[in-house]
């Protein structure tokens, strides 16, 4: 059984026991959260597709980690102008462990 979920403007295919990193969600490590934007649930031969979401399906996940990704360096330069800008960015993320997919 697996589901297609939407969070942080992206879509992910998840199954029970999977670990995935998503855009930062509110909560502390160990908290249980419910993801409500379920686009599709597949259970063997039974496939349910939402229009656009399934109202009676939910995915339960536990927050495993709140962290920041590796630094991305942004460097801008214009030749012969003396213009150089160097910036860095570290994106925040939440690591989730999928515990249960329930669809009625």
MARMI-605565 format. One record per residue (C-alpha): x, z, y; residue number from 0. Coordinates in nm, 4 decimals. Last residue first. Example, Ala and Ser with C-alpha at 12.3 -4.5 7.8 and 13.67 -1.06 7.14 Angstrom:
2
         X         Z         Y  num
    1.3670    0.7140   -0.1060    1
    1.2300    0.7800   -0.4500    0
END
This chain:
104
         X         Z         Y  num
   -1.1763    0.4196    0.4371  103
   -0.8117    0.3561    0.5147  102
   -0.5432    0.6236    0.4930  101
   -0.1702    0.5652    0.5156  100
    0.0375    0.8764    0.4579   99
    0.3785    1.0290    0.5260   98
    0.5652    0.7768    0.7381   97
    0.8921    0.9328    0.8561   96
    0.9427    0.8658    1.2252   95
    1.2579    0.8344    1.4397   94
    1.1807    0.8521    1.8121   93
    1.3815    0.6482    2.0604   92
    1.5416    0.6673    2.4044   91
    1.7282    0.3590    2.5284   90
    2.0810    0.4147    2.6607   89
    2.1718    0.1975    2.9605   88
    2.5009    0.1151    3.1305   87
    2.5854   -0.0532    3.4583   86
    2.8815   -0.2560    3.5827   85
    2.8537   -0.4553    3.9035   84
    3.1158   -0.7017    4.0284   83
    3.0998   -0.9159    4.3430   82
    3.4407   -1.0118    4.4904   81
    3.2990   -1.3524    4.5778   80
    3.5394   -1.5846    4.3925   79
    3.3301   -1.5752    4.0759   78
    3.0075   -1.3832    4.0765   77
    2.9960   -1.0960    3.8302   76
    2.7364   -0.8875    3.6535   75
    2.8087   -0.6465    3.3673   74
    2.5340   -0.4684    3.1725   73
    2.6716   -0.2340    2.9044   72
    2.4326   -0.1211    2.6297   71
    2.4967    0.2365    2.5215   70
    2.4076    0.3360    2.1678   69
    2.0566    0.4661    2.1105   68
    1.9167    0.7945    2.2392   67
    1.7469    1.0578    2.0299   66
    1.4368    1.2350    1.9075   65
    1.4508    1.2788    1.5310   64
    1.2357    1.3250    1.2203   63
    0.8902    1.3139    1.3792   62
    0.6330    1.3190    1.0985   61
    0.3895    1.0331    1.0413   60
    0.0204    0.9914    0.9593   59
   -0.1198    0.6386    0.9664   58
   -0.4864    0.5875    1.0412   57
   -0.7697    0.3589    0.9405   56
   -1.1367    0.3888    1.0449   55
   -1.1133    0.1937    1.3716   54
   -0.9115   -0.1014    1.2420   53
   -0.7538   -0.2843    1.5355   52
   -0.7828   -0.6349    1.6915   51
   -1.0203   -0.7340    1.5300   50
   -0.8671   -0.5545    1.2335   49
   -0.7563   -0.7078    0.9039   48
   -0.8340   -0.5458    0.5690   47
   -0.6643   -0.6745    0.2539   46
   -0.7689   -0.5493   -0.0935   45
   -0.5615   -0.7133   -0.3684   44
   -0.3054   -0.4313   -0.3740   43
   -0.3854   -0.2092   -0.0755   42
   -0.3041   -0.4010    0.2435   41
   -0.3964   -0.2496    0.5807   40
   -0.3877   -0.4482    0.9066   39
   -0.3755   -0.3892    1.2829   38
   -0.3559   -0.0100    1.2901   37
   -0.3297    0.1174    1.6485   36
   -0.4086    0.4861    1.5840   35
   -0.0764    0.6408    1.4899   34
   -0.1281    1.0048    1.4014   33
    0.1428    1.2595    1.4731   32
    0.2980    1.5461    1.2786   31
    0.5576    1.7587    1.4558   30
    0.8882    1.8317    1.2803   29
    1.1085    1.7315    1.5731   28
    0.9128    1.7754    1.8951   27
    0.6496    1.5547    2.0501   26
    0.5911    1.2693    2.2923   25
    0.6845    0.9238    2.1653   24
    0.9988    0.7283    2.2527   23
    1.0052    0.3651    2.1378   22
    1.0139    0.3348    1.7600   21
    1.2707    0.4021    1.4889   20
    1.1547    0.3805    1.1287   19
    1.1694    0.5801    0.8082   18
    0.9487    0.4717    0.5177   17
    0.8010    0.7239    0.2719   16
    0.4507    0.5747    0.2741   15
    0.4604    0.2103    0.3812   14
    0.5198    0.0514    0.7208   13
    0.5204   -0.2984    0.8723   12
    0.5957   -0.2708    1.2434   11
    0.4526   -0.4294    1.5586   10
    0.5967   -0.3867    1.9082    9
    0.4562   -0.2892    2.2483    8
    0.5612    0.0739    2.2039    7
    0.3395    0.1136    1.9017    6
    0.1492   -0.1339    1.6848    5
    0.0982   -0.0798    1.3134    4
    0.0923   -0.3152    1.0129    3
    0.0044   -0.1252    0.6978    2
    0.1323   -0.0894    0.3432    1
    0.0000    0.0000    0.0000    0
END
